[in-house]
Amino acid sequence: MFELLNSHYNYFAVMLLLGIGLYMLIESRNLVKKVIGMNIFQTGIFLFFITLAFRTGGNPPIIKEGGGPYVSPLPHVLILTAIVVGVSLTAVALALIIRIYTEYGTLDEDKLKQLYYD
């Protein structure tokens, strides 16, 4: 068991990040904590895609004589784009949270539902 964890520690880290992020999204009533949970979950997905892109003995995709297995740059490019989108999404979410707080005076999800429906 320890040998399996030692050889695939990155998958363990992915599952840990996904679990923590999902737990924070489901269990937290505070909107800021939900955004933090979303970012942790997103980081787990980024790590998963980068882990899948790894190739042992892979070379950069520069074609030369006697080439070998090449590493595809596509997953890395997609993750860079996803990071930019994630930062933008976080900024918009936090701006909306600030607006909600100034309007209603709370960030608790249950209190906001109660204020909205009353």
N, C-alpha and C positions, 0 to 999 in steps of 0.2 A: 504494500500500500504506500509506504513512504517513497519507494523507488518510483512509483507511478506519479505521485505528486511532485517529486523532484524533477522528473523529466518533462512534465506537462504543467509546470507551475503557472504559466501564463493563462491557461484555461481555468485554473482555479481562481486566479485573480479576476478573470472576466466574470465568472459566476458570482464571486463575492461582490464585485461592483454592481452587477445587475440586480442582485438580491437586495443590497443596501438601498440602491436607488428606487427599486420598486416598493420596498417597505416604506420608505419616506414618502413616496407619492400616495400610497394607500392610507397610511396611518396618521400622517400629519394633518392637522387642521389649519395650520398657519400657512399662508400663501407663499411666504418667502422660503420656508422649509420645503415646500413642494417644488419650487424652482430649483433649489439646491439638489433635491432628489432627482429631478429631471436631468440636471447636469451630470450627476454621478452615474445615472443609468446610461446617458449618452457616452460618457467616457468608457464605460464597459463595452459598448458597441464598437467604438473606435478601436479599442484594444483588440477586440475579437477579429475585426477585419484586417488589421495590421498583422495579427498572428497568422491568419490564414494566408497572407501574402508572402510569408517567409518561406524561403527555399534554401535548403542546405547546399552549400557550394554554388549558389547562384551568383551570376555575374551581372553587372549593370547592362542594360539593353543597348550596348554599343557593339555593333556587328564588326567583328574582326576575324582574321583567320584563326581557325582552330577553336572557335567559340564552343561554349558548353551550355549548360542550362542557364537560361536567362531569367531574371526576376522581372515580372510585369510591373510597370510603374502605375498602372491604372488604379489599383486599390489605394495607393498612397495619394494619388491626385484626388480621388473621390473623398478620402478622409480629410484632406486639407480643405476641400470645398465644404464638407459637412461641419468642420470646426468653425469656419467662417459663418455658416448659416446658424450654428448653435450659439455663437456669441451674439449674433444679431437677434435671435429669438430670446435669449436671456435679457438683452437690453430692453427689448419691447415689453417683455413680461414684467420686468422690474419697474419700468415706467408706468405700466398699467396698475401695478400694485401700489405705487406711490399715489396715483390718482384715486384709487379705491380708498386708501387710508385717509387722504385729505377729505374725501366726500363722506365716508361713513365712520371714520375714527376707529376702525378695527381691521384686523387681518384674519380673524377667526372665521373659518368657512361656515360654521353653523350659525354664528351671529349674523353674518352677511345674508344667509338664506332667510333667517328670521326677519331681518330688517327689510328685505326685498319683498317678501310675501305678506307683510303686515301693512 
